[in-house]
């Protein structure tokens, strides 16, 4: 007996028995296909029947001929519609995926062309301090902002980072204990994700060791000194409850870079006033400053303090916000690259810097850059504690950075060559500051030693507002809408993100006792 198969009309359950020629096929033996249906390897329906069809319908017929037929429907025309829409859907999906991959952060726009060198560049505009001290040299990161002939000799005062700033903090690796255990006591320095990076091998960060060289206040000459004097005069007459100290990122709150107005920073003053106007905020910063530059300015009138000539009348600001250190990291690499050769006549030659950071640069960044940057940040904090013991200090974590690609481009992909060093610096500074809040008896009479010297100091991370997910390659990247050059916040979005970080830090400082 020949078996039969019954096709139910759409929308009816198993118990339904009614059927019409419009809604269902006639009861047929299972072995006999309906008239016009194709068998395996048969030609496409439209071709076989000579129908006039469109492009997508013809594609559907080709797919119907090449692929196994679906179990239902058996009607050739309906089957062709199924394949047609399946093909159209697949093509639309490919178009959508291509548009996402080619958008911001995609393969075609992972690097953005930026003129980073020359007078108009915010990174290239970092001034060379040219300062020489007995135990410390600082080396320029790019074209100078003032002629070398106009520079004054550096004024320096040696400080001991080990004895003065963290006597009871053990040398330790940069990461948490769990990460230390997993990596054998040292964190991993990953290879940057930027295409064309000169870093080729993954390395382990060495244990943190305080630098042997002293932290030296550094004063530059020329235009830098003029700006420093102008800021000192402004500080001496200021009535403010919030002072912001730092480098170009902080100076941008004034709408300027090295004293010159910048269009990309035009919205910054209004955003600062809107978010923190109740404190009458006063940014005291100079583009390109290192921790040594800030230390010199603080010790030479660069911070509002009660007037000595008035017998100490007046009060210090309620809050001080510090964001400094990224230029120190940069200069540690350029210092290593500066190859000095004595040739008898006393002249020094400098080899040209490579186009991108190499494995040796990364090793130098951790061996010298991170320790000196940590010690410099803590020296700035110590100077503020001495100047204004009752002022609550907010230390902002160094913000993320992109990476140079050649000489004219910057990549936003994370991790960059700077990511691990920035994370390490932030981690050690945060640990030291927290350690400085401890109670109880301690060894020695240093800033810790149970005295709670840093009880009014808080650390506020600032990385997350500037990072977004990289849709094309996974991981994260610097949001180019907030940091067009991969380093400095710009536009309303960038300064809103930075302002949010400052507000969070001030709120955290309010809770200190």
Secondary structure, 3 states (H helix, E strand, C coil): CCCEECCCCCCCCCCCCCCCCCCCCCCEECCCCCCCCCCCCCCCHHHHHCCCCCHHHHHHHHHHHHCCCCCCCCCHHHHHHHHHHHHHHHHHHHHHHHHHHCCCCCHHHCEEECCCCCCCCCCCCCCCCCCECCCCECCCCCCCCCCHHHCCCCCCCEECHHHHHCCCCCCCCCCCHHHHHHCCCCCEECCCCCCCCECCCCEECCCCCCCCCCEECCCCCHHHHHHHHHHHHHHHCCCCCEEEEECHHHHHHHCEECCEECHHHCCHHHHHHHHHHHHCCEEEECCCCCHHHHHHHHCCCCCCCCECCCCCECCCCCEEEEECCHHHHHHHHHHHHCCCCCCCCCCCCCCCCCCCCEHHHHHHHHHHHHHHHHHHHHHHHHHHHHHCCCCEEEEECCCCCCEEECCCEEECEECCCCHHHHHHHHHHHHHHHHHCCCCCCCCCCCCCCCCCCCCCEEEECCCHHHEEECCCCCCEEECCCCCCCCCCCCHHHHHHHHHHHHHHHHHHHHCCC
